Amino acid sequence: MTSSNQPFNKNTLQCLLLKRFGMAVATYLSITAIVLVAYSCDLFSVPGSAVILLVAATVISQAAFLGVFVSGRNLGFGDPSLTEVQVLVALGLTTALVAMLDQGRGTLLVVYPMSMLFGLFQLRTWAFFRCACLAFFGFLAINLHEIHAGTTRDPGLAVLQVCVLGLVLAWLNLFAWYMQQMRQRMRKRRFALQAHQETLRGMMRQLEHMVATDELTGLYNRRHFLRMAAQALEGLTPLRQHGLALIDLDHFKSINDRFGHAAGDRVLQAFASVASACLRDGDMIARYGGEEFVLLIPDTDAESFLACCERLRVAFSECEPVNVKVPNLSLSVGMTLVTMHDDLDEALHRADQALYQAKRSGRNCSAATWDLVDA
């Protein structure tokens, strides 16, 4: 992850966590409304001051969580959502609530699974199990204390409530474990899919490279060059011009006949290496067919274009193909300038005419269409 993406991702995460926290606060408000209804119906076994203290503890705890989220300090923890801490606080408040209730205790037991559901998708299996154990043993301790103190009105009902809560929490644990397994399988499948996608992208890049390049020389092939050159011509303006050249390796058939086709392949590869070294990154050169190559130099003039082609011609005459000795290497170049509204086929025809003139002039030289016009 780049440093430029980190602030964006942190802000996105904080917005998500604040939305989840807002859902938790809305749940607390709903339960508080139910608590007020229970208090108005005289279902509590404690004085009103204790209920007010419980509501105040709820407000203080949620204000503390809000302060942590707004300040961004939650990002320093292993779990920025603080899910387990929030669930534990909710279970503690729920246990205090049911301890204060008398006849309405069984009805509000539903608050336990509601609190647990907030950690269903975020908590790990053992963390979820710890929270469930806290809820169950907290409620069990309340009932055991009341049975021991003799304040329980109906011990059988208390036993039933403990069993029902244990069953619900056990089912939630199983469901949480199942969801964790599903998430792990989905994560593995997602990683496998991403790996397959990367492999496919690599294969596509290889295929595109194979389709666009000549296998022997590694240069662009004719089809790819014509497509790229057509795009380059479309971008021409009245103040811009490109240089187009056809290059033919002199006496190449004689090289094949005297030294063999393997030597001829080495000569073609040597030219490709020389051209790659002499040309700029934006220049385009391709194998046009056999021993013929085509060159496109963007944004140039006649003098600079001639100098470039001459530099390439001289460099090729001085090169030595790998593992083969072929004397007197040379090439001929036919050059033309391409301007706005020029047709690519017509420009190639002009370059071909200039190449023919270079061959007629004794080969190992460059000829340009503007020289032919001047002549």
Contacts in CASP RR format, 6 or more apart in sequence:
PFRMAT RR
TARGET T0000
AUTHOR 0000-0000-0000
METHOD contacts of the structure
MODEL  1
MTSSNQPFNKNTLQCLLLKRFGMAVATYLSITAIVLVAYSCDLFSVPGSA
VILLVAATVISQAAFLGVFVSGRNLGFGDPSLTEVQVLVALGLTTALVAM
LDQGRGTLLVVYPMSMLFGLFQLRTWAFFRCACLAFFGFLAINLHEIHAG
TTRDPGLAVLQVCVLGLVLAWLNLFAWYMQQMRQRMRKRRFALQAHQETL
RGMMRQLEHMVATDELTGLYNRRHFLRMAAQALEGLTPLRQHGLALIDLD
HFKSINDRFGHAAGDRVLQAFASVASACLRDGDMIARYGGEEFVLLIPDT
DAESFLACCERLRVAFSECEPVNVKVPNLSLSVGMTLVTMHDDLDEALHR
ADQALYQAKRSGRNCSAATWDLVDA
1 9 0 8 1.000
10 75 0 8 1.000
13 75 0 8 1.000
13 80 0 8 1.000
14 69 0 8 1.000
14 72 0 8 1.000
14 75 0 8 1.000
17 69 0 8 1.000
17 74 0 8 1.000
17 80 0 8 1.000
17 81 0 8 1.000
18 69 0 8 1.000
18 70 0 8 1.000
20 81 0 8 1.000
21 65 0 8 1.000
21 66 0 8 1.000
21 69 0 8 1.000
21 86 0 8 1.000
24 62 0 8 1.000
24 86 0 8 1.000
24 90 0 8 1.000
24 118 0 8 1.000
25 62 0 8 1.000
27 114 0 8 1.000
28 58 0 8 1.000
28 62 0 8 1.000
31 97 0 8 1.000
31 111 0 8 1.000
31 114 0 8 1.000
32 55 0 8 1.000
32 58 0 8 1.000
34 108 0 8 1.000
35 51 0 8 1.000
35 54 0 8 1.000
35 55 0 8 1.000
35 97 0 8 1.000
38 44 0 8 1.000
38 101 0 8 1.000
38 104 0 8 1.000
38 108 0 8 1.000
39 48 0 8 1.000
39 51 0 8 1.000
43 101 0 8 1.000
43 102 0 8 1.000
43 103 0 8 1.000
43 104 0 8 1.000
44 50 0 8 1.000
44 51 0 8 1.000
44 100 0 8 1.000
44 101 0 8 1.000
44 102 0 8 1.000
45 100 0 8 1.000
45 101 0 8 1.000
45 102 0 8 1.000
46 100 0 8 1.000
50 100 0 8 1.000
51 100 0 8 1.000
54 93 0 8 1.000
54 96 0 8 1.000
54 97 0 8 1.000
54 100 0 8 1.000
57 93 0 8 1.000
57 96 0 8 1.000
58 93 0 8 1.000
61 89 0 8 1.000
61 93 0 8 1.000
65 82 0 8 1.000
65 86 0 8 1.000
65 89 0 8 1.000
68 74 0 8 1.000
68 82 0 8 1.000
74 80 0 8 1.000
74 81 0 8 1.000
74 82 0 8 1.000
79 122 0 8 1.000
81 122 0 8 1.000
83 118 0 8 1.000
83 119 0 8 1.000
83 122 0 8 1.000
83 123 0 8 1.000
84 119 0 8 1.000
84 123 0 8 1.000
84 127 0 8 1.000
84 130 0 8 1.000
84 131 0 8 1.000
86 118 0 8 1.000
87 115 0 8 1.000
87 116 0 8 1.000
87 118 0 8 1.000
87 119 0 8 1.000
87 123 0 8 1.000
87 131 0 8 1.000
88 131 0 8 1.000
88 134 0 8 1.000
90 115 0 8 1.000
90 118 0 8 1.000
91 112 0 8 1.000
91 115 0 8 1.000
91 116 0 8 1.000
91 131 0 8 1.000
91 134 0 8 1.000
91 135 0 8 1.000
92 134 0 8 1.000
94 111 0 8 1.000
94 112 0 8 1.000
94 115 0 8 1.000
94 135 0 8 1.000
95 135 0 8 1.000
95 138 0 8 1.000
95 139 0 8 1.000
95 142 0 8 1.000
97 108 0 8 1.000
97 111 0 8 1.000
98 105 0 8 1.000
98 106 0 8 1.000
98 108 0 8 1.000
98 109 0 8 1.000
98 111 0 8 1.000
98 139 0 8 1.000
98 142 0 8 1.000
99 142 0 8 1.000
101 108 0 8 1.000
102 153 0 8 1.000
105 161 0 8 1.000
106 161 0 8 1.000
109 139 0 8 1.000
109 161 0 8 1.000
109 164 0 8 1.000
109 165 0 8 1.000
112 135 0 8 1.000
112 139 0 8 1.000
112 165 0 8 1.000
112 168 0 8 1.000
112 169 0 8 1.000
113 168 0 8 1.000
113 169 0 8 1.000
113 172 0 8 1.000
115 135 0 8 1.000
116 128 0 8 1.000
116 131 0 8 1.000
116 132 0 8 1.000
116 135 0 8 1.000
116 169 0 8 1.000
116 172 0 8 1.000
117 172 0 8 1.000
119 128 0 8 1.000
119 131 0 8 1.000
119 176 0 8 1.000
120 128 0 8 1.000
120 172 0 8 1.000
120 175 0 8 1.000
120 176 0 8 1.000
120 179 0 8 1.000
121 179 0 8 1.000
121 183 0 8 1.000
123 131 0 8 1.000
123 176 0 8 1.000
124 180 0 8 1.000
125 173 0 8 1.000
125 176 0 8 1.000
125 177 0 8 1.000
125 180 0 8 1.000
128 172 0 8 1.000
128 173 0 8 1.000
128 176 0 8 1.000
129 173 0 8 1.000
132 169 0 8 1.000
132 170 0 8 1.000
132 172 0 8 1.000
132 173 0 8 1.000
135 165 0 8 1.000
135 169 0 8 1.000
136 162 0 8 1.000
136 165 0 8 1.000
136 166 0 8 1.000
136 169 0 8 1.000
139 161 0 8 1.000
139 162 0 8 1.000
139 165 0 8 1.000
140 162 0 8 1.000
143 152 0 8 1.000
143 158 0 8 1.000
143 159 0 8 1.000
143 161 0 8 1.000
143 162 0 8 1.000
146 152 0 8 1.000
146 158 0 8 1.000
147 155 0 8 1.000
147 158 0 8 1.000
152 158 0 8 1.000
211 223 0 8 1.000
211 224 0 8 1.000
212 220 0 8 1.000
212 221 0 8 1.000
212 223 0 8 1.000
212 224 0 8 1.000
213 219 0 8 1.000
213 220 0 8 1.000
213 221 0 8 1.000
213 224 0 8 1.000
214 220 0 8 1.000
214 221 0 8 1.000
214 286 0 8 1.000
214 287 0 8 1.000
216 265 0 8 1.000
216 268 0 8 1.000
216 269 0 8 1.000
216 287 0 8 1.000
217 268 0 8 1.000
217 269 0 8 1.000
217 271 0 8 1.000
217 272 0 8 1.000
217 287 0 8 1.000
218 272 0 8 1.000
219 272 0 8 1.000
219 275 0 8 1.000
219 276 0 8 1.000
219 285 0 8 1.000
219 286 0 8 1.000
219 287 0 8 1.000
219 293 0 8 1.000
220 228 0 8 1.000
220 284 0 8 1.000
220 285 0 8 1.000
220 286 0 8 1.000
220 287 0 8 1.000
221 286 0 8 1.000
221 287 0 8 1.000
222 286 0 8 1.000
222 287 0 8 1.000
222 288 0 8 1.000
222 289 0 8 1.000
222 294 0 8 1.000
224 286 0 8 1.000
225 284 0 8 1.000
225 286 0 8 1.000
225 288 0 8 1.000
225 294 0 8 1.000
225 296 0 8 1.000
226 344 0 8 1.000
228 284 0 8 1.000
228 296 0 8 1.000
229 244 0 8 1.000
229 284 0 8 1.000
229 296 0 8 1.000
229 344 0 8 1.000
230 344 0 8 1.000
232 242 0 8 1.000
232 284 0 8 1.000
232 296 0 8 1.000
232 298 0 8 1.000
233 242 0 8 1.000
233 338 0 8 1.000
233 342 0 8 1.000
233 344 0 8 1.000
233 347 0 8 1.000
236 242 0 8 1.000
236 338 0 8 1.000
236 339 0 8 1.000
236 340 0 8 1.000
236 341 0 8 1.000
236 342 0 8 1.000
237 340 0 8 1.000
238 340 0 8 1.000
240 299 0 8 1.000
240 340 0 8 1.000
241 299 0 8 1.000
241 300 0 8 1.000
241 301 0 8 1.000
241 337 0 8 1.000
241 338 0 8 1.000
241 339 0 8 1.000
241 340 0 8 1.000
242 296 0 8 1.000
242 297 0 8 1.000
242 298 0 8 1.000
242 299 0 8 1.000
242 300 0 8 1.000
242 337 0 8 1.000
242 338 0 8 1.000
243 295 0 8 1.000
243 296 0 8 1.000
243 297 0 8 1.000
243 298 0 8 1.000
243 300 0 8 1.000
243 305 0 8 1.000
243 335 0 8 1.000
243 336 0 8 1.000
243 337 0 8 1.000
243 338 0 8 1.000
244 294 0 8 1.000
244 295 0 8 1.000
244 296 0 8 1.000
244 297 0 8 1.000
244 335 0 8 1.000
244 336 0 8 1.000
244 337 0 8 1.000
244 338 0 8 1.000
244 347 0 8 1.000
244 348 0 8 1.000
244 351 0 8 1.000
245 294 0 8 1.000
245 295 0 8 1.000
245 296 0 8 1.000
245 297 0 8 1.000
245 305 0 8 1.000
245 309 0 8 1.000
245 333 0 8 1.000
245 334 0 8 1.000
245 335 0 8 1.000
245 336 0 8 1.000
245 351 0 8 1.000
246 288 0 8 1.000
246 292 0 8 1.000
246 293 0 8 1.000
246 294 0 8 1.000
246 295 0 8 1.000
246 333 0 8 1.000
246 334 0 8 1.000
246 348 0 8 1.000
246 351 0 8 1.000
246 352 0 8 1.000
246 354 0 8 1.000
246 355 0 8 1.000
247 292 0 8 1.000
247 293 0 8 1.000
247 294 0 8 1.000
247 295 0 8 1.000
247 309 0 8 1.000
247 312 0 8 1.000
247 331 0 8 1.000
247 332 0 8 1.000
247 333 0 8 1.000
247 334 0 8 1.000
247 355 0 8 1.000
248 291 0 8 1.000
248 292 0 8 1.000
248 293 0 8 1.000
248 331 0 8 1.000
248 332 0 8 1.000
248 355 0 8 1.000
248 359 0 8 1.000
249 255 0 8 1.000
249 267 0 8 1.000
249 268 0 8 1.000
249 271 0 8 1.000
249 291 0 8 1.000
249 292 0 8 1.000
249 293 0 8 1.000
249 316 0 8 1.000
249 329 0 8 1.000
249 330 0 8 1.000
249 331 0 8 1.000
250 329 0 8 1.000
250 330 0 8 1.000
250 331 0 8 1.000
250 332 0 8 1.000
250 363 0 8 1.000
250 364 0 8 1.000
251 330 0 8 1.000
251 363 0 8 1.000
252 264 0 8 1.000
252 267 0 8 1.000
252 290 0 8 1.000
252 291 0 8 1.000
255 263 0 8 1.000
255 264 0 8 1.000
255 267 0 8 1.000
255 326 0 8 1.000
256 263 0 8 1.000
256 264 0 8 1.000
259 324 0 8 1.000
259 326 0 8 1.000
262 324 0 8 1.000
263 321 0 8 1.000
263 324 0 8 1.000
263 326 0 8 1.000
264 321 0 8 1.000
264 324 0 8 1.000
264 326 0 8 1.000
266 321 0 8 1.000
266 322 0 8 1.000
266 323 0 8 1.000
266 324 0 8 1.000
266 326 0 8 1.000
267 321 0 8 1.000
267 324 0 8 1.000
267 326 0 8 1.000
267 329 0 8 1.000
268 287 0 8 1.000
268 290 0 8 1.000
268 291 0 8 1.000
269 321 0 8 1.000
269 322 0 8 1.000
270 316 0 8 1.000
270 319 0 8 1.000
270 320 0 8 1.000
270 321 0 8 1.000
270 322 0 8 1.000
270 329 0 8 1.000
271 293 0 8 1.000
271 316 0 8 1.000
271 319 0 8 1.000
271 331 0 8 1.000
272 287 0 8 1.000
273 319 0 8 1.000
274 312 0 8 1.000
274 315 0 8 1.000
274 316 0 8 1.000
274 319 0 8 1.000
275 285 0 8 1.000
275 293 0 8 1.000
275 295 0 8 1.000
275 312 0 8 1.000
276 285 0 8 1.000
277 315 0 8 1.000
278 308 0 8 1.000
278 311 0 8 1.000
278 312 0 8 1.000
278 315 0 8 1.000
279 285 0 8 1.000
279 295 0 8 1.000
279 297 0 8 1.000
279 308 0 8 1.000
279 312 0 8 1.000
282 298 0 8 1.000
283 295 0 8 1.000
283 296 0 8 1.000
283 297 0 8 1.000
283 298 0 8 1.000
283 308 0 8 1.000
284 295 0 8 1.000
284 296 0 8 1.000
284 298 0 8 1.000
285 293 0 8 1.000
285 294 0 8 1.000
285 295 0 8 1.000
285 296 0 8 1.000
286 293 0 8 1.000
286 294 0 8 1.000
287 293 0 8 1.000
288 294 0 8 1.000
294 348 0 8 1.000
294 351 0 8 1.000
295 309 0 8 1.000
295 312 0 8 1.000
297 304 0 8 1.000
297 305 0 8 1.000
297 308 0 8 1.000
300 308 0 8 1.000
301 337 0 8 1.000
302 337 0 8 1.000
302 368 0 8 1.000
302 370 0 8 1.000
305 335 0 8 1.000
305 337 0 8 1.000
306 335 0 8 1.000
306 366 0 8 1.000
306 368 0 8 1.000
309 333 0 8 1.000
309 334 0 8 1.000
309 335 0 8 1.000
309 366 0 8 1.000
310 366 0 8 1.000
312 331 0 8 1.000
312 333 0 8 1.000
313 330 0 8 1.000
313 331 0 8 1.000
313 333 0 8 1.000
313 364 0 8 1.000
313 365 0 8 1.000
313 366 0 8 1.000
316 329 0 8 1.000
316 330 0 8 1.000
316 331 0 8 1.000
317 328 0 8 1.000
317 329 0 8 1.000
317 330 0 8 1.000
317 331 0 8 1.000
317 364 0 8 1.000
319 329 0 8 1.000
321 329 0 8 1.000
330 363 0 8 1.000
330 364 0 8 1.000
331 364 0 8 1.000
332 355 0 8 1.000
332 358 0 8 1.000
332 359 0 8 1.000
332 363 0 8 1.000
332 364 0 8 1.000
332 365 0 8 1.000
332 366 0 8 1.000
332 367 0 8 1.000
333 354 0 8 1.000
333 355 0 8 1.000
333 358 0 8 1.000
333 365 0 8 1.000
333 366 0 8 1.000
333 367 0 8 1.000
334 351 0 8 1.000
334 352 0 8 1.000
334 354 0 8 1.000
334 355 0 8 1.000
334 357 0 8 1.000
334 358 0 8 1.000
334 366 0 8 1.000
334 367 0 8 1.000
334 368 0 8 1.000
334 369 0 8 1.000
335 351 0 8 1.000
335 354 0 8 1.000
335 366 0 8 1.000
335 367 0 8 1.000
335 368 0 8 1.000
335 369 0 8 1.000
336 347 0 8 1.000
336 350 0 8 1.000
336 351 0 8 1.000
336 354 0 8 1.000
336 368 0 8 1.000
336 369 0 8 1.000
336 370 0 8 1.000
337 369 0 8 1.000
337 370 0 8 1.000
338 344 0 8 1.000
338 347 0 8 1.000
350 369 0 8 1.000
351 369 0 8 1.000
353 369 0 8 1.000
353 372 0 8 1.000
354 367 0 8 1.000
354 368 0 8 1.000
354 369 0 8 1.000
354 371 0 8 1.000
354 372 0 8 1.000
355 367 0 8 1.000
357 367 0 8 1.000
357 372 0 8 1.000
358 365 0 8 1.000
358 366 0 8 1.000
358 367 0 8 1.000
361 367 0 8 1.000
END
